[in-house]
Amino acid sequence: LLIAQLNCAYHATYLDMMGYARLNRGKIVYETMPSCPRWRWESFVGALRLNECLEFGEGDMGVPGGVQVFEPASANITT
């Protein structure tokens, strides 16, 4: 029982730690944004092509506003 309690406490602490790390990264991005020239930011956003639809599979068009990431077919085997 003690091991289960310690495991749950560690899991909660780990999730809090991850949340604080994400908040800290967001704070760094927020503080850095004023130093980024507007033309560079607009070029970056344009390169992301967020207005184009994502293709989930061949001929299966998804929603716009995302970044497509390819992964090996062996990562998620569907049989």
Secondary structure, DSSP 4 states (H G I P E B T S, - for coil): -HHHHHHHHHHHHHHHHHHHHHHHHHHHHHHHGGGS-HHHHHHHHHHHTTTSEEEEETTEEEEES-------GGGS---
